[in-house]
Amino acid sequence: MSLRDDVCEVLMSEEELKETCKRLGQQISKDYEGKNLLLVSVLKGAVVFMSDLLKEITCDCVIDFMAVSSYSGTKTTGVVKFKKDLDINPDGCDILLVEDILDSGITLSYLRNVLLDRNAASIKICTLLDKPANRQADIKADYVGKVIPDAFVVGYGLDYDEKYRNLPFVGILSPKVYEK
């Protein structure tokens, strides 16, 4: 049995993901030309998206990573835990937080506040997927790949129990997998 068998619907195909990265990369390049752009990927989920997005950005930029979590299984705990902090000092940087999915918003809201406290010049958010149905924090993305329905999604870096990240598309995970 393949990981693909656990996906009941494909939300974004490989081709759509490629076109989305190209569209977002072009807009980001235009908006950040001449600025001190620091792309911050939120690990682990956003690493695949960040990699493809980075290839489409033509202005000067540097990258760094943060690892935080507010999830246990399929639900948010409401408590953000730092697992890895930035290596680059964000003071004076124009930060673009790159996230795989904007769901509850708790994690990104927390990160935005932490980075503002560290004197970032500006902070914007780029998310591959926006799931507004579950929003618990007052936050919105500045760059959005696709707005999706309230479903548990995997693939293209997104996981369930550390599996499915390597699927080359984004799909809805069959509830039979996690409703055991």
Residue frames as qw, qx, qy, qz and C-alpha x, y, z in Angstrom:
[[0.000, 0.888, 0.461, 0.000, 0.00, 0.00, 0.00],
 [0.434, 0.351, 0.027, 0.830, 1.28, 3.45, -0.97],
 [0.115, -0.344, -0.379, 0.851, 1.06, 6.76, 0.91],
 [0.218, 0.001, -0.374, -0.901, -1.04, 8.04, -2.00],
 [0.369, -0.345, -0.830, -0.235, -3.73, 5.52, -1.09],
 [0.277, -0.497, -0.618, 0.542, -4.39, 7.47, 2.13],
 [0.043, 0.261, -0.056, -0.963, -5.19, 10.67, 0.20],
 [0.373, 0.524, 0.752, -0.144, -8.85, 11.05, -0.73],
 [0.388, 0.877, 0.276, 0.073, -8.50, 14.20, -2.87],
 [0.578, 0.027, 0.082, 0.811, -5.66, 16.16, -4.48],
 [0.024, -0.891, -0.302, 0.339, -5.98, 19.89, -3.70],
 [0.153, 0.882, -0.324, -0.305, -2.85, 21.11, -5.50],
 [0.944, 0.278, 0.062, 0.166, -1.11, 19.14, -8.23],
 [0.681, -0.255, 0.180, 0.663, 2.62, 19.28, -8.89],
 [0.330, 0.458, 0.366, 0.740, 1.98, 21.66, -11.80],
 [0.242, -0.869, -0.292, -0.317, -0.23, 23.95, -9.69],
 [0.662, -0.657, -0.028, 0.360, 2.43, 24.04, -6.95],
 [0.594, 0.019, 0.267, 0.759, 5.08, 25.01, -9.50],
 [0.111, 0.643, 0.373, 0.660, 2.90, 27.80, -10.94],
 [0.457, -0.850, -0.257, -0.054, 2.02, 29.03, -7.44],
 [0.670, -0.467, 0.069, 0.573, 5.69, 29.31, -6.47],
 [0.431, 0.267, 0.343, 0.791, 6.42, 31.16, -9.69],
 [0.112, -0.788, -0.378, -0.473, 3.55, 33.63, -9.13],
 [0.567, -0.803, -0.138, 0.124, 4.45, 34.27, -5.50],
 [0.699, -0.234, 0.152, 0.659, 8.18, 34.51, -6.27],
 [0.314, 0.490, 0.324, 0.746, 7.59, 37.15, -8.94],
 [0.275, -0.855, -0.265, -0.352, 5.45, 39.27, -6.61],
 [0.701, -0.642, -0.035, 0.308, 7.88, 38.94, -3.69],
 [0.640, 0.052, 0.207, 0.739, 10.82, 39.86, -5.96],
 [0.105, 0.668, 0.293, 0.676, 9.01, 43.00, -7.08],
 [0.466, -0.831, -0.214, -0.218, 7.93, 43.99, -3.56],
 [0.727, -0.623, 0.080, 0.277, 11.33, 43.43, -1.92],
 [0.671, 0.500, 0.025, 0.547, 13.68, 44.81, -4.58],
 [0.201, 0.634, -0.236, 0.708, 16.30, 46.94, -2.81],
 [0.626, -0.640, 0.126, -0.427, 15.23, 45.81, 0.67],
 [0.022, -0.481, 0.836, -0.263, 17.02, 43.75, 3.32],
 [0.838, -0.078, -0.229, -0.489, 14.98, 40.56, 2.75],
 [0.108, -0.303, 0.912, -0.254, 15.31, 37.72, 5.24],
 [0.743, -0.094, -0.463, -0.474, 13.20, 34.69, 4.38],
 [0.270, -0.313, 0.791, -0.451, 12.39, 32.69, 7.50],
 [0.631, -0.052, -0.676, -0.378, 11.07, 29.21, 6.94],
 [0.621, -0.372, 0.449, -0.524, 9.10, 27.55, 9.68],
 [0.284, 0.272, -0.915, -0.089, 10.36, 23.98, 9.97],
 [0.431, -0.169, 0.773, 0.433, 9.64, 21.29, 9.14],
 [0.513, 0.574, 0.628, -0.117, 6.54, 21.70, 7.03],
 [0.325, 0.902, 0.037, -0.283, 7.55, 24.76, 5.02],
 [0.427, -0.528, 0.563, 0.470, 10.97, 23.52, 3.89],
 [0.508, 0.283, 0.708, 0.400, 9.76, 22.08, 0.55],
 [0.208, 0.899, 0.380, 0.061, 7.73, 25.19, -0.25],
 [0.248, -0.883, 0.195, 0.348, 10.58, 27.49, 0.81],
 [0.538, -0.247, 0.623, 0.511, 13.01, 25.62, -1.43],
 [0.408, 0.497, 0.646, 0.411, 10.81, 25.95, -4.51],
 [0.014, 0.962, 0.264, -0.062, 9.79, 29.54, -3.71],
 [0.422, -0.710, 0.283, 0.488, 13.42, 30.59, -3.24],
 [0.530, 0.056, 0.626, 0.570, 14.24, 29.46, -6.78],
 [0.227, 0.719, 0.545, 0.366, 11.65, 31.95, -8.10],
 [0.232, -0.933, -0.118, 0.248, 12.84, 34.99, -6.10],
 [0.684, 0.519, 0.050, 0.509, 15.20, 37.19, -8.11],
 [0.073, -0.894, 0.188, -0.399, 16.05, 39.93, -5.59],
 [0.303, 0.389, -0.725, 0.481, 18.82, 39.72, -2.99],
 [0.746, -0.498, -0.023, -0.442, 17.81, 37.73, 0.07],
 [0.117, 0.353, -0.880, 0.297, 19.13, 35.54, 2.84],
 [0.749, -0.292, -0.455, -0.384, 17.41, 32.61, 4.50],
 [0.062, -0.311, 0.791, -0.524, 17.12, 31.20, 7.98],
 [0.569, -0.260, -0.732, -0.271, 14.97, 28.70, 9.80],
 [0.365, -0.311, 0.536, -0.695, 12.90, 28.46, 12.96],
 [0.444, -0.174, -0.866, -0.152, 11.30, 25.34, 14.36],
 [0.324, -0.096, 0.479, -0.810, 8.23, 25.80, 16.50],
 [0.293, -0.238, -0.883, -0.279, 5.15, 23.77, 17.16],
 [0.403, -0.089, 0.381, -0.827, 1.69, 24.22, 18.58],
 [0.782, 0.064, -0.339, -0.520, 0.26, 20.91, 17.36],
 [0.347, -0.227, 0.891, -0.185, -0.30, 17.49, 18.80],
 [0.432, 0.342, 0.832, 0.067, -1.71, 15.07, 16.22],
 [0.204, 0.533, 0.563, 0.597, -4.32, 16.96, 14.18],
 [0.249, -0.892, -0.362, -0.108, -5.19, 19.63, 16.78],
 [0.243, 0.627, -0.300, 0.677, -3.48, 22.78, 18.00],
 [0.549, -0.364, -0.613, 0.436, -2.53, 22.83, 21.68],
 [0.118, -0.951, -0.203, -0.202, -2.60, 26.62, 21.80],
 [0.523, -0.768, 0.260, 0.264, 0.92, 26.65, 23.27],
 [0.641, 0.718, -0.255, 0.094, 3.85, 27.49, 20.99],
 [0.789, -0.490, 0.259, 0.265, 7.10, 25.66, 21.73],
 [0.289, 0.836, -0.443, -0.150, 10.45, 26.83, 20.29],
 [0.965, -0.068, 0.199, 0.156, 12.60, 23.99, 18.99],
 [0.644, 0.061, 0.204, 0.734, 15.11, 26.02, 16.91],
 [0.006, 0.880, 0.157, -0.449, 15.70, 29.76, 16.88],
 [0.548, 0.830, -0.053, 0.090, 17.20, 31.97, 14.15],
 [0.778, -0.137, 0.042, 0.611, 20.93, 32.00, 13.52],
 [0.289, 0.413, 0.173, 0.846, 20.74, 35.45, 11.88],
 [0.071, -0.405, -0.448, 0.794, 19.99, 38.55, 13.97],
 [0.225, 0.651, 0.670, 0.279, 16.67, 39.92, 12.60],
 [0.162, -0.734, -0.181, 0.634, 17.39, 43.50, 13.74],
 [0.107, 0.606, -0.274, -0.739, 16.68, 45.81, 10.78],
 [0.132, -0.013, 0.890, 0.437, 15.66, 43.00, 8.42],
 [0.624, 0.131, -0.119, -0.762, 12.57, 42.95, 6.24],
 [0.272, -0.125, 0.947, -0.118, 11.32, 39.52, 7.26],
 [0.689, 0.075, -0.368, -0.620, 9.11, 37.30, 5.18],
 [0.514, -0.182, 0.784, -0.298, 7.84, 34.39, 7.25],
 [0.522, 0.217, -0.659, -0.496, 7.38, 31.43, 4.90],
 [0.505, -0.092, 0.725, -0.460, 4.85, 28.90, 6.15],
 [0.011, 0.082, 0.936, 0.342, 3.28, 25.79, 4.70],
 [0.254, -0.583, -0.696, -0.334, -0.20, 26.46, 6.12],
 [0.131, -0.196, 0.324, -0.916, -1.90, 29.28, 7.98],
 [0.406, -0.376, -0.822, -0.132, -4.47, 27.46, 10.09],
 [0.408, -0.728, -0.494, 0.244, -5.24, 28.60, 13.64],
 [0.220, 0.841, -0.042, 0.493, -2.74, 31.43, 13.28],
 [0.671, -0.740, 0.019, 0.048, -1.43, 30.92, 16.81],
 [0.805, -0.159, 0.179, 0.544, 2.11, 29.99, 15.76],
 [0.441, 0.491, 0.224, 0.717, 2.52, 32.78, 13.19],
 [0.250, -0.891, -0.142, -0.350, 1.01, 35.38, 15.50],
 [0.744, -0.622, 0.077, 0.230, 3.48, 34.36, 18.19],
 [0.728, 0.047, 0.237, 0.642, 6.44, 34.42, 15.78],
 [0.213, 0.751, 0.225, 0.584, 5.44, 37.81, 14.40],
 [0.423, -0.889, -0.030, -0.173, 5.40, 39.27, 17.92],
 [0.805, -0.408, 0.164, 0.398, 8.75, 37.69, 18.84],
 [0.618, 0.269, 0.273, 0.686, 10.39, 39.08, 15.69],
 [0.001, -0.865, -0.179, -0.468, 8.89, 42.54, 16.18],
 [0.618, -0.782, 0.047, 0.068, 10.36, 42.51, 19.70],
 [0.757, -0.222, 0.293, 0.540, 13.73, 41.78, 18.07],
 [0.002, 0.724, -0.122, -0.679, 13.50, 44.96, 15.98],
 [0.487, 0.288, 0.685, 0.459, 12.68, 43.56, 12.56],
 [0.027, 0.160, -0.192, -0.968, 12.17, 46.45, 10.10],
 [0.657, 0.096, -0.126, -0.737, 9.04, 44.77, 8.73],
 [0.296, -0.052, 0.951, -0.079, 7.30, 41.42, 8.87],
 [0.671, 0.213, -0.220, -0.675, 5.06, 39.88, 6.24],
 [0.618, -0.089, 0.765, -0.156, 3.74, 36.37, 5.84],
 [0.511, 0.339, -0.593, -0.522, 3.79, 34.08, 2.82],
 [0.591, -0.087, 0.751, -0.282, 1.81, 30.88, 3.14],
 [0.052, 0.043, -0.875, -0.480, 1.30, 28.14, 0.62],
 [0.304, -0.463, -0.790, -0.263, -2.10, 27.27, 2.07],
 [0.196, -0.180, 0.322, -0.909, -4.59, 29.44, 3.93],
 [0.348, -0.385, -0.849, -0.097, -7.28, 27.67, 5.96],
 [0.137, -0.366, 0.163, -0.906, -9.38, 30.54, 7.42],
 [0.678, -0.412, -0.468, -0.389, -12.07, 28.25, 8.90],
 [0.777, -0.374, -0.421, 0.282, -9.94, 27.47, 11.98],
 [0.304, 0.528, -0.217, 0.763, -8.43, 30.93, 12.60],
 [0.569, -0.650, -0.455, 0.216, -8.02, 31.65, 16.31],
 [0.423, -0.463, -0.016, 0.778, -5.55, 34.54, 16.08],
 [0.318, 0.895, 0.163, -0.267, -5.98, 37.92, 14.40],
 [0.303, -0.512, 0.591, 0.545, -3.53, 37.36, 11.55],
 [0.775, 0.572, 0.219, -0.153, -3.62, 37.15, 7.79],
 [0.701, -0.085, 0.414, 0.575, -1.08, 36.32, 5.13],
 [0.122, 0.723, -0.177, -0.656, 0.29, 38.93, 2.75],
 [0.373, 0.401, -0.703, -0.453, 1.04, 36.31, 0.08],
 [0.718, -0.003, 0.589, -0.371, -1.24, 33.28, -0.31],
 [0.049, -0.174, 0.883, 0.434, -0.80, 30.30, -2.59],
 [0.409, -0.279, -0.705, -0.508, -4.31, 28.92, -2.20],
 [0.491, -0.230, 0.415, -0.731, -7.25, 29.18, 0.19],
 [0.359, 0.009, -0.922, -0.142, -8.36, 25.68, 1.19],
 [0.669, -0.478, -0.292, -0.489, -11.35, 24.15, 2.96],
 [0.484, -0.560, 0.542, -0.398, -11.34, 22.88, 6.53],
 [0.983, 0.091, -0.148, -0.054, -9.68, 19.52, 5.92],
 [0.619, -0.615, 0.426, 0.238, -6.52, 17.81, 7.13],
 [0.681, 0.709, -0.175, -0.047, -3.94, 18.15, 4.35],
 [0.727, -0.435, 0.427, 0.315, -0.64, 16.40, 3.71],
 [0.757, 0.414, 0.296, 0.409, 2.10, 16.32, 1.11],
 [0.380, 0.724, -0.005, 0.576, 4.66, 18.81, -0.20],
 [0.201, 0.384, -0.510, 0.743, 6.17, 19.11, 3.28],
 [0.582, -0.350, 0.196, -0.707, 2.95, 18.82, 5.29],
 [0.295, 0.152, -0.938, 0.104, 2.68, 15.77, 7.49],
 [0.776, -0.440, -0.025, -0.452, 0.56, 13.62, 9.69],
 [0.865, -0.435, 0.247, 0.042, 2.62, 11.88, 12.37],
 [0.263, -0.655, 0.558, 0.436, 5.82, 12.78, 10.40],
 [0.505, 0.163, 0.779, 0.334, 4.57, 10.88, 7.32],
 [0.433, 0.736, 0.514, 0.078, 3.38, 12.04, 3.89],
 [0.127, -0.813, 0.134, 0.552, 5.82, 15.02, 3.63],
 [0.290, -0.317, 0.689, 0.584, 7.38, 13.48, 0.52],
 [0.473, 0.594, 0.648, 0.059, 4.20, 13.40, -1.56],
 [0.336, 0.023, 0.304, 0.891, 4.77, 15.72, -4.56],
 [0.210, -0.518, -0.435, -0.706, 1.28, 17.25, -4.28],
 [0.213, -0.094, 0.557, -0.797, -1.03, 18.56, -1.54],
 [0.469, -0.245, -0.731, -0.431, -3.96, 16.33, -0.74],
 [0.614, -0.444, 0.190, -0.625, -6.67, 15.76, 1.82],
 [0.072, 0.232, -0.947, 0.208, -5.78, 12.91, 4.16],
 [0.584, -0.311, -0.641, -0.389, -8.51, 10.34, 4.46],
 [0.494, -0.579, 0.283, -0.584, -10.11, 10.57, 7.93],
 [0.971, -0.141, -0.175, -0.080, -9.78, 6.77, 8.29],
 [0.644, 0.374, -0.430, 0.511, -6.03, 7.36, 8.82],
 [0.126, 0.314, -0.477, 0.811, -6.33, 9.61, 11.88],
 [0.628, -0.309, 0.106, -0.706, -9.73, 8.66, 13.30],
 [0.645, 0.063, -0.761, 0.020, -8.54, 5.36, 14.70]]
